């Protein structure tokens, strides 16, 4: 989704067998934090309940949420929209002065409240086979590169292997491209 086609630089995973203690050795709850060169990516697997697949990208302009059938944008101004929560730890006089000043500087005038309007695109399931097959056949027919080529497949599989290795080693792991090995 982000146009990256590289393996993660580092992975740190935790997990456990919580729902299905039936002799398996792979966790049924598995959380991994990947480092893709300054951009952290968090993925989780939970086989203990049915949950929708949701991908959430959080940035300075808002949140982009991708589900199987929708893409929704929730805009954010990047400005302070409420007083800082940690000011409740201030002494009372300091807290009251902070709140007074914050509201004087940030509260919109009556009738001038900003309206934040997001939007949602709905469509066919991105997981449906038909669009994937269509893109593949068009790529073959027109001698064009397909989106998920062998390098993409390698990098996606490598991220999964790094998550599993981190889980079993109980330590963060890195990918060493020079030696083609996962190291901890």
C-alpha positions as CSV (number, residue, x, y, z in Angstrom):
1,X,0.0,0.0,0.0
2,X,2.9,2.3,0.7
3,X,4.8,1.5,-2.5
4,X,7.7,-0.1,-0.5
5,X,9.4,-3.1,-2.0
6,X,12.1,-3.9,0.6
7,X,12.4,-6.2,3.5
8,X,12.1,-4.7,7.0
9,X,15.4,-3.7,8.6
10,X,14.3,-5.1,12.0
11,X,11.5,-7.1,13.6
12,X,10.5,-7.6,17.2
13,X,7.7,-10.1,17.9
14,X,5.8,-11.3,21.0
15,X,3.1,-14.0,21.1
16,X,1.6,-16.9,22.9
17,X,-0.7,-19.9,22.3
18,X,-3.7,-18.7,24.2
19,X,-6.8,-20.0,22.5
20,X,-5.7,-23.4,20.9
21,X,-3.3,-25.2,23.3
22,X,-3.5,-28.3,21.2
23,X,0.1,-29.1,20.7
24,X,0.9,-26.5,18.0
25,X,4.1,-24.6,18.2
26,X,3.1,-21.4,16.5
27,X,1.3,-18.6,18.5
28,X,-2.3,-17.9,17.9
29,X,-1.8,-14.4,19.2
30,X,1.2,-12.8,17.5
31,X,2.2,-9.1,17.5
32,X,5.1,-7.8,15.6
33,X,6.7,-4.4,15.3
34,X,8.7,-3.9,12.0
35,X,11.2,-1.2,11.3
36,X,11.1,-0.2,7.6
37,X,13.9,2.5,7.9
38,X,12.4,5.0,10.2
39,X,8.7,4.1,9.7
40,X,7.4,1.7,12.3
41,X,4.8,-0.8,11.1
42,X,2.8,-2.8,13.7
43,X,1.0,-6.0,12.7
44,X,-1.0,-8.4,14.8
45,X,-2.5,-11.8,14.4
46,X,-5.3,-13.0,16.6
47,X,-6.8,-16.4,15.9
48,X,-8.8,-16.3,19.1
49,X,-11.6,-14.2,17.6
50,X,-13.0,-13.0,14.3
51,X,-11.8,-9.5,13.6
52,X,-11.9,-7.5,10.4
53,X,-8.7,-6.8,8.5
54,X,-8.0,-3.1,9.1
55,X,-4.9,-1.2,8.0
56,X,-4.5,2.2,9.6
57,X,-2.0,4.8,8.5
58,X,-1.6,7.6,10.9
59,X,0.0,10.8,9.8
60,X,0.2,14.6,10.5
61,X,-2.9,15.2,8.2
62,X,-5.1,12.5,9.6
63,X,-5.8,8.8,9.5
64,X,-6.3,6.7,6.5
65,X,-8.2,3.4,7.3
66,X,-8.3,0.6,4.8
67,X,-10.7,-2.3,5.2
68,X,-11.7,-5.0,2.8
69,X,-14.4,-2.9,1.1
70,X,-13.6,0.7,2.1
71,X,-11.0,3.4,2.3
72,X,-11.8,6.1,4.8
73,X,-10.0,9.4,5.5
74,X,-10.4,11.0,8.9
75,X,-8.8,14.5,8.6
76,X,-6.9,16.1,11.4
77,X,-5.7,19.7,11.5
78,X,-2.4,18.9,13.3
79,X,-3.2,21.7,15.7
80,X,-4.0,21.3,19.4
81,X,-7.7,20.5,19.6
82,X,-7.8,20.2,23.4
83,X,-5.7,21.1,26.4
84,X,-2.9,18.6,27.1
85,X,-4.0,15.7,29.3
86,X,-1.0,15.7,31.5
87,X,-1.8,19.2,32.9
88,X,-4.0,17.4,35.5
89,X,-0.7,16.7,37.3
90,X,0.1,20.4,37.6
91,X,-0.5,22.2,40.9
92,X,-4.0,23.7,40.9
93,X,-3.1,27.3,40.3
94,X,-0.7,26.4,37.4
95,X,-3.3,24.1,35.9
96,X,-6.1,26.8,36.0
97,X,-3.8,29.4,34.5
98,X,-2.8,26.9,31.7
99,X,-6.5,26.0,30.9
100,X,-7.5,29.7,30.9
101,X,-4.7,30.7,28.5
102,X,-5.2,27.6,26.3
103,X,-9.0,28.3,25.9
104,X,-8.3,32.0,25.1
105,X,-5.9,31.1,22.4
106,X,-7.6,28.0,20.9
107,X,-11.4,28.1,21.4
108,X,-13.2,29.1,18.1
109,X,-15.7,31.9,18.3
110,X,-19.3,30.8,18.3
111,X,-20.4,29.9,14.8
112,X,-16.8,29.7,13.6
113,X,-16.2,26.1,14.7
114,X,-14.3,24.2,12.0
115,X,-16.1,21.4,10.2
116,X,-13.9,18.4,9.5
117,X,-15.3,16.3,6.8
118,X,-13.8,13.0,6.0
119,X,-14.8,10.7,3.1
120,X,-15.1,7.0,2.4
121,X,-14.6,5.2,-0.9
122,X,-16.5,1.9,-1.2
123,X,-15.8,-0.8,-3.7
124,X,-15.3,-4.5,-4.4
125,X,-13.3,-6.5,-1.9
126,X,-9.6,-5.9,-2.5
127,X,-9.2,-9.5,-1.5
128,X,-11.4,-10.8,-4.3
129,X,-9.6,-13.0,-6.8
130,X,-11.1,-11.4,-10.0
131,X,-9.1,-8.1,-9.8
132,X,-5.9,-9.9,-8.9
133,X,-6.3,-12.4,-11.8
134,X,-7.2,-9.6,-14.2
135,X,-4.1,-7.6,-13.3
136,X,-1.9,-10.7,-13.7
137,X,-3.4,-11.7,-17.0
138,X,-3.1,-8.2,-18.4
139,X,0.5,-8.0,-17.2
140,X,1.3,-11.3,-19.0
141,X,-0.6,-10.4,-22.1
142,X,1.0,-7.0,-22.4
143,X,4.5,-8.0,-21.2
144,X,4.2,-5.6,-18.3
145,X,5.6,-6.1,-14.8
146,X,3.0,-7.3,-12.3
147,X,2.5,-5.6,-9.0
148,X,3.5,-8.5,-6.8
149,X,6.6,-9.9,-8.6
150,X,9.1,-12.3,-7.2
151,X,11.0,-9.6,-5.3
152,X,7.8,-8.4,-3.7
153,X,7.0,-12.0,-2.7
154,X,10.4,-12.5,-1.3
155,X,10.2,-9.4,0.8
156,X,6.7,-10.2,2.1
157,X,7.8,-13.8,3.0
158,X,11.0,-12.5,4.6
159,X,9.0,-10.2,6.9
160,X,6.9,-13.2,8.0
161,X,10.1,-15.3,8.6
162,X,11.6,-12.4,10.6
163,X,8.5,-12.2,12.8
164,X,8.6,-15.9,13.5
165,X,12.3,-15.9,14.2
166,X,11.9,-13.0,16.6
167,X,9.1,-14.9,18.4
168,X,11.2,-18.1,18.8
169,X,14.5,-16.3,19.6
170,X,12.7,-14.0,22.1
171,X,14.7,-11.1,20.7
172,X,14.7,-8.5,18.0
173,X,16.1,-9.7,14.6
174,X,17.6,-8.0,11.7
175,X,18.0,-8.9,8.0
176,X,21.6,-9.2,6.8
177,X,21.3,-8.9,3.0
178,X,25.0,-9.5,2.5
179,X,24.9,-13.0,4.0
180,X,21.2,-13.7,3.3
181,X,20.5,-14.5,7.0
182,X,18.3,-13.3,9.8
183,X,20.4,-12.3,12.8
184,X,19.6,-11.5,16.4
